[in-house]
Amino acid sequence: MKVVYKITYPNGKIYVGKDLTGSLNYFGSADSRLIEKDFSLEERRDFTIRKEILWESESASDKEVNRMEVEMIMKFRSNDPALGYNRWPKFRG
């Protein structure tokens, strides 16, 4: 199962990504350095994130999944540094 998902962090910021394998344990490839800047050492000791599947397909091509990922990044504005951790495509606010 191919999916596009949204990760929500404790500060409310989000990351939208794709998984071409449908792995339950995959939580994306957001830049850890960006995320770590937003949380103190104490906050990192008890850290809960939420993963939501926004879109899924058993038959979509990788190209279609890529297109849907970008569409969802734009829809949720997760590429806006004030709202999320996606850095591509560049936010033009």
Phi and psi in degrees as a GROMACS rama.xvg file:
@    title "Ramachandran Plot"
@    xaxis  label "Phi"
@    yaxis  label "Psi"
@TYPE xy
-95.5431  136.992  LYS-2
-137.705  156.018  VAL-3
-116.589  131.011  VAL-4
-129.47  164.915  TYR-5
-125.925  127.161  LYS-6
-100.932  130.363  ILE-7
-113.885  125.8  THR-8
-92.8821  164.522  TYR-9
-57.6186  -23.7938  PRO-10
-86.7373  1.81172  ASN-11
90.3021  -11.3168  GLY-12
-72.209  154.374  LYS-13
-126.51  162.702  ILE-14
-136.678  129.779  TYR-15
-108.708  132.459  VAL-16
-147.238  -178.708  GLY-17
-127.627  155.342  LYS-18
-138.037  118.314  ASP-19
-84.8283  -3.01374  LEU-20
-111.342  -16.3618  THR-21
74.4305  24.7291  GLY-22
-68.0207  128.572  SER-23
-63.5608  -31.8424  LEU-24
-91.7135  6.28303  ASN-25
-91.8703  125.694  TYR-26
-121.419  25.5232  PHE-27
89.93  -179.851  GLY-28
-128.423  39.4306  SER-29
-61.4812  151.375  ALA-30
-69.4768  110.782  ASP-31
-57.4849  -34.5106  SER-32
-63.7022  -37.4773  ARG-33
-64.8304  -43.4193  LEU-34
-68.3123  -45.3691  ILE-35
-59.9762  -31.1304  GLU-36
-62.426  -25.7931  LYS-37
-89.2466  -3.91391  ASP-38
-132.342  135.014  PHE-39
-72.8634  167.033  SER-40
-59.3722  -39.8992  LEU-41
-63.5218  -43.7668  GLU-42
-63.8772  -30.4667  GLU-43
-71.9211  -15.2147  ARG-44
-75.7261  -23.2787  ARG-45
-138.978  94.5479  ASP-46
-127.705  115.427  PHE-47
-117.589  130.18  THR-48
-119.387  158.872  ILE-49
-119.187  134.101  ARG-50
-114.884  123.004  LYS-51
-118.638  135.93  GLU-52
-84.8839  119.661  ILE-53
-91.3358  -28.7451  LEU-54
-159.333  143.716  TRP-55
-146.884  153.821  GLU-56
-157.106  140.639  SER-57
-91.7255  -14.9339  GLU-58
-123.549  -2.77069  SER-59
-66.8209  146.819  ALA-60
-74.9001  161.835  SER-61
-59.2348  -36.536  ASP-62
-62.4162  -41.5888  LYS-63
-66.2571  -39.5077  GLU-64
-63.347  -43.1278  VAL-65
-59.1042  -43.9132  ASN-66
-62.9445  -42.5866  ARG-67
-67.0856  -36.6924  MET-68
-60.0612  -48.3179  GLU-69
-62.9942  -40.9053  VAL-70
-59.0508  -42.808  GLU-71
-72.4867  -35.7097  MET-72
-59.1449  -44.7728  ILE-73
-68.3483  -41.8776  MET-74
-60.5264  -45.7522  LYS-75
-91.0136  -4.78553  PHE-76
56.5882  36.3806  ARG-77
-72.0156  -6.34028  SER-78
-91.9695  -0.697027  ASN-79
-82.6052  115.963  ASP-80
-55.6782  -22.0603  PRO-81
-77.323  -20.1805  ALA-82
-113.929  -24.8836  LEU-83
-156.778  -178.487  GLY-84
-108.269  -1.87007  TYR-85
-70.2903  136.241  ASN-86
-113.603  2.35631  ARG-87
-139.425  142.072  TRP-88
-64.7555  156.198  PRO-89
-57.0464  136.291  LYS-90
-76.7151  133.08  PHE-91
-120.359  79.8995  ARG-92
